[in-house]
Amino acid sequence: MNVADSQRLESAFEKLGLESTARAADADVIVLNTCVVRQSAEDKAYSYLHSLRPLKANRPEIVIGLMGCLVGVKSNGRLGERFPWVDVFAPPSDPTPMVEFLRQRAGLALDQSEVAERFAAQDNEIVLPLHQRGQLVAAHVPVVLGCSHACTFCIIPFRRGVERSRNVDEIMTEARSLVSQGVKEITLLGQIVDRYGYDLQSPISNPQSPTPLVDVLRLLNDMEGLERIRFLTSHPNWMTDDLLDAVAELPKVCEHIEVPVQAGHDEVLARMKRGYTADDYRRLVERIRRKLPGGSIATDIIVGFPGETEAQFQATYDLLAELKLDVAHTAKYSPRPQTVAQRTMPDDVPPEEKERRRKAIEDLQERVVGEINARLIGQTVEVLVEGEHKGKWRGRTRTNKLVFFEDALTDWRGKRANVAITWTGPWSMQGVVATDSGG
Ligand code: SAM
């Protein structure tokens, strides 16, 4: 989400005549786009913010901006008092305060009506920053902003605001703009992306499906030049059969579902207010696998949630050992201000125990995914090449697995290659080009 927001901001700045620099120290304008989902992310943001202070002291004319979840949708004056070297604050997904500030300060030379016209033309349209045009193969399009689910551990509803789906025209305009700049793969984003459209009066004219996200996927599937479509993150309770059928039927939509379980014990799930049980999740995984054979599933796990006993953690471990999912993003519970968990549940799992549980899941996944990937040796998979890395082409399969291959003779960026897999590990695979699928 922040990557997409930063691209938007950068392209908006370019419209004001700014260009990017390689080093922050060389810049006249520095914007820090922040995440606070865990304390570690917030600490990183503070540490970087403090490192900018001497820069501002030496060159008071530079503009420093703070954007994203550290600011939040309901910004208060206190951040300004804490960080007096910051000139401007902007909420997540909204570059307007930054652009307005620069327009008024640096853009005075520009004719006001001309600027207004330029921004009107850009409304709802993401134009990639110059250095990414024709270069970026896979891009993100936020389709649901904010979240209204209020899991007890999560700060996002407080910082990104209530759930707001964007209208279909906006999404399509942005997608077309990205495709016209060379993008081949679009990932639709939302905290609960499978809830897309339920908050809108009429999400789409002539709806074909009771699941509004399906209609967006259909429209994108018909978009010329676009080759792959993904969506994340899904919530188990909103994953309809209709949506899974669309993934199976629509050729451009990739068979990869990101659907966090967070914990494998019902008491922990209830205290997290996730709204499902471990058995519900088991049935969901079965359903996904039935509808999308050969597809992949990614999940998120929080270890050390308040009150999580050894036996409850073991239930999460056992669930993952049983389900053998392709990815488990694992995080140690971090108390976040304002959340129900932070206010009412003591953070009672010691840090070293959280780390032990995190490591246990990581080791398990390494084995599980190593085995899943090893089955691909000798098989040919379609890889959409995103770029080069250390002399090799780097891309992803439809199931979102990372593949590297060598070929000094062809420029594969943005093309689909059929790659015969020769080596696999838990985190990546290698292969050789079998044939060009003409992508
Ligand atoms: N909204 C999605 C959901 O919860 O289903 C996923 C997006 S969320 C930004 C990314 C992940 O961060 C969550 O799935 C969760 O595992 C993790 N996370 C959120 N709050 C956390 C917290 N307080 N401590 C540790 N991890 C957290």
Residues whose N, C-alpha, C, O or C-beta is under 5 A from the ligand:
A	BS01	SAM	V37 R38 F153 C154 Q191 I192 T233 S234 P260 D300 I301 I302 A331 K332 Y333 S334 P335 R336
